[in-house]
Amino acid sequence: MEGQSSTPARDPYVEYFFSNYNEATGKTHVKLQIEGGTEYPGAHFYLQYPGGGTIMDFGEVGTGFETDIVLPLGRWTFGMYNDGLTRESQPFSVKARPSAPPAGKLNLYRYYNHITNRHYYTTNWSGLGSNGDNYELEQVQGLLYDSPGTNRSALYEYYNFSTNDHWYTTTTDGWPGYGLQGPIGYISTVQTSEANTPLDEYYASATGHVYSSPPERLPATYTLLGNVGYLEKKVDTSPVPVYLFYSPYQTDHYTTADPNALSGISGWLAQGSEFKAYITQVAGTVPVYEFYYPGDHYNSINRTAVAGFPGWSNYGIKYYAYSEQVPGTVPIYEFYHAGGGDHYLTPNPNIANLFSGWSNHGIAFYALPN
């Protein structure tokens, strides 16, 4: 990893959540409640689409404000600046609401807090939407039932206010320090043809409880505590193209599985697709995380790749690829241009020989060829 910044580590307080998603226009009302801190008097707050420049400057707003605005889907950065310098910034995503579950079922939404490194699970979409209280939607973990039945048990949520840890269990016995928040749905206690996906409980002292289903593989710091029950999980396992975009203005390459990720954002050139990956995890694959430093997008299968490098933001899971080569896959190489501060992913191992300034940082992961 390369890159540095003098940006202070403290983030402004931001609470943001969906108000009204319009399927036809692909736009969402986002309410922002912001406290900026007083050490930067006269600071301006702004919103920025990554790579698209500042698109909304709220001007001098003192120490905080509240607003309700309409944003298209995509990855945004909220920031604060004064004296011509960005003082603080915080990324967030505006995502479409996942499809509604079948009758009698509930979506189990999984969120991640990039500040506390804690996970949160709920069946209530309106509570956080795609974001809220620094939690960001990662995925729909699977389906719960909305009522009791044979071989079903209520799934209870407990919360520890001291550690910000959420714990989910089918018992009401409780645990010291955890307060019962109530049931969030009903989970199958046996594996059936419908509820066929295990929901396993893991714990790490630094990051709390995580509930995972195969084929997801968690870091070695997590200890498996046991099985909670079984979910229904239907996913599309077809590989999709990963598209490449380039900004000459910022000398920045950007890869995404969403062909419309930069739709309507000026300054980006579509470069086509160089490989395929998965938008849902299949056996043998691992998450590919996106990190952002102003002027540079970087992808890695290492969730802590930017740890210790100020100025980088973790934008979460973008797609899934292989950490080891399996039949039918090809290496995807990471190149870095020190002069432009730009990371670039490609299956072509000869980029450094064809274009000056690029250095080969080795194999980033393995993916399917086009």
N, C-alpha and C positions, 0 to 999 in steps of 0.2 A: 504494500500500500504506500501511496505517496500523497502528499498534499498537506498544507498546514493553514492555520487561521488564527487570528488573535481574538476571534469572537468569544465573549464571555460565555461561561457554561450555563448561566442562569437563563431560563426561558421565561417569557411572559406567561401569565396565566391565561389560558384560552379554553373556553367551553364551547363546543360546536356540535350541532346535531341536525338531522333532517327535520324539516317542517312539512314540506309537501313536494313529493317527487312526481314529475309529470312524464309519464311514459312516452307520450307523443313527441315532446320537444327534447327529451333527454336532459332536462334541467331540474335543479333542485333548489328549493329555498333553504339556505343555511343560516342559522342564527349564530352569531359570534358574540360572546360576552368576554371582554378582554380587560385585563388589568396590566398596565405597562410598567409600573415601578417609577419612582420619583428621581432616581439617580440620573435620568436622561431628560431634563426639562426641555419642553418644546419638541419632543420626539414625534415623528410621523409613523403611523401604522400603514402597512400596505399588504396587498395580496399579489402573489406572483405565480403564474403557471410555469413550471420548470422549463427553462430555456426560452420562454416567451417574453421575457422582460416584465417590468412592473405594469400590471394591467389595472390596478386600482389603488390609488393613494388617498387615504382618508384624511390627510393633512394633520395639523396639530390638534390633538385631541386630549391633551393633558395626561392624566394617569390611567384613563380607561374609558371604555365606551361599550355600547351594545348596539348591534345592527342586525337587520334581516335582509339578506341579499340573495340573488339568484345566481347560481354557478353551474356551468356545464360539468359533466362527469370528468374526472381526471385527478391527477395528483397536484396539489397546490402547496404553496409555502406562505405562511403568515409571517410577517417580519416587522421589526421596528428599527428605525434609524434616526440619527440626528448628526449634525455636522458632516453630512455626506458619507457617513459610515454606517454599515449595517451593524446594529448592536446585538440583536437577538433574532432568531428565526426558528420556526417550528413547522414541520410538514404535516399535512393531513390530506386524506383522500375523500373525494366525493364519488360515491359508488351508487349504482342502481340497487334497489331493493331486490334481494334474491327472490326467485319465483315462489309463489305460495305453495305450501305443502298440500298433499291430498287430504280429503275429508277425514277427520278423526286423528290427524297427525299434527305435530308441531315441529317447526324448524328449531334445531339447537344451534344457536349462533355462538361462534367462538371469537373472543376479542383479545387483543394484546395491548398492554400499556408499556410504551417504549421508555417511560421514565422510571417506573417501579419494576419493570420486567416481570409483571404478573399477568396471568390469564384470567378471563372472566367468561362465564357461559350463561346464556339466558335464552328463553323462548320468547321474550318480549322485544320485538323490533323497535317499537316506539320509544323505548327507554333511552337508547343510544343511537339508533340509526346506524350509519356507517362509521360514525365517530361520536365521542362524547367523553368528557372528563379525562381526556388523554388516552382513552381506549380506542382502538381502531379495529374494525371488523377484519378478521383473517379469513374465515370461511364458515360455511354451514357444516358443522361436524357430522350431522346426521339427523334422523327423525325420531322424535319421541311420540308417545301417544298422549291424547288430550283427556283421557278418562281411564279409570281403573278397569281391570279385566283379568282373565286367567293368566297366571304366570307374569303378572305385571306388579311393579312396586313404584311408589312415589319416589321421585328423585328430589332430595332436599338440598337446598343451598344454605351453607353456613358462611359467616364472614368474621375474620379476625381484624378488628380495627387497629390493633397495634402493628401488625405486619402487612396489612392490606391484602391478605390472602383469602381467596375464595375456595371453599371446600365443598365437594358434592358427594352425597352418600345416600344409600337407601334406608339408613337407620335414623332413629330420632334420639339415639343415646347421647349425641353431642360429643364435644371434645373441649378440654379446658382452653379458654380464650376465644372460642368460636361461638357466635350467636346465631341462632336459627333465623333465617330469612324467609323460610317457607318453601313449599314444593314448587318446582318449575315445570313439572310434567310427569309422565309415567314411562318407565323403562322396562323392557322385557328382561326377566330374570333368567331366561333360558334362551339358547340359540335356536332360532327357527328359520325356515326358508325365507321369511320376510325380514325379521329382525336378525340379520346374519352377521352384523359387524360388531366385534367386541369394543367396548369402551373401557379402556384400562386406565388406572390411576397411577400417576407418577408423582414423586416429590423430590425437590432439591431445597436445601436450607436457604439458599440465597434468592431463589425465585418462586418458591411455594409450589402449589399443586398444579399439575397439567394433566388433562384427560385426552388420551390419544387413541387412535385406531390404526391398525395395520393398513397400509405398509409404512406409515410414518415412523421415522427413526429419530428418537430424541437424543440430545447430547449425553455423554457418559456421566455427567453430573447428576442426572436424574435416576432415582431408584424406583423400580416397579413395586407398588404396594399391593396390587391385586386387580381383579376385575370388578367393575361396578355393575355391568349389565350389557345389554345388546341393543344396538341401534339398527334402524333400516337406513341403508346408505346406497343411493343410486347415483352414479357419476358417469360422465362421459370420459372414456379413457382413450379417445382418439388423439393422436399427436396433432399439433397445430404449428403453422409457420411462426418463426420468431423474426420480426421485422427490424430492419436497421434504418435509423434516421441520422442525418448529419446536419449540424449547424456550423456553417463556415464562419459566422460572426463570433461564435464562442469556441470554435475548434473543438466541438464536443460530439461524440458518437453516442447514440441512445438506442438500446434494444428493448423490444417489448413484444408480447404476444397479442397485443391489441392493435390492429391496423389503423384504428381511428384515434389512437391515444393523443396525437398532436393535431387532430383535425381542427382547422381554423386558426392555428397558431402560426404566425408568420416566421420566416427565418429558418425553417427546417426543411431539408430535402429528403424525400423518400429514396432509400437505397435498395429496396427490395428485401428479400429474405435469403439468409444464408444457411439456416438449419431449422430443424423442428424440435419442439419440446412439448410438455404436457401442461395444461392449465389446472388439472387435478392430479393428485399424486397416485402413481401406479407402482406396483411392486418393483423394488430395486432403485427407485428414483429418490432424489433428495431435493429440498427446496433450493432455488436460486434466489438470493436476496439482492435487492437493488439498494445501492447507497448513492447519496448525492452530496457533492461539494460544489459550490457555485462555479459553474462552467465545466463540470465533469460528472458524468454518470458512470458508475462502476458496479459490476455484477460479480457475485461470488457465492459459492456454496458454504462459505464460512460465515456464520451469523455474526461473529465478533471480529470480522475482518478490519473494521475501522476503529476498533478499540484503541485508545491512546493517540488518535489523530484528531485534534480539534477541528471543528468546522464541518465534519461529515455527519450526515443524517441517514438513519436507517429507514428506507421506504418500504420495507416488508418484503414478502414473498411475491415474486413476479411470475415465475413458472417453475417447472420441475424438470430435472435432467439427471444424468447418472454420474456418480462419483468415480465409478470404475467402468472400464470398457466391457460391454456385453455385445454379443453378435448383432450386427446391423447398425452399430453406432460408430461415430467418428469423433476424434478429439476436437475440442473447441479451444483455440489458443487465445491467451490474453496478451495483447500488445499494449505498450505504454509509450506515449510521446511526451518526453520531459519538457520540450519547448512549448507545446500547446497545452500541457496538463490534461491529457486526454487518454482514456482507456478505450480499447477497441477489441471486440470479440469476433473471431472468424475461424472457420475450419481450414483456412489457407495458412500453412506454416511458413510461407516465404515472404510475408509482408515486409519484414525488416530488410530483406534483400532487394525488394522492388522499390521501396520508398524510403528516403532518408529520414532519420530522426526517430524511427520506431525501434523499440527493443522488445524482444520476445520474453515474456514473463512465465512461459510454460503453459501447460495444459490447465485450463480453468475447470473443465468438466467434459463429459461426453454427451453427445446428443445425436439425433437422427438426421441424416442428410436429406436435402430436398429431393 
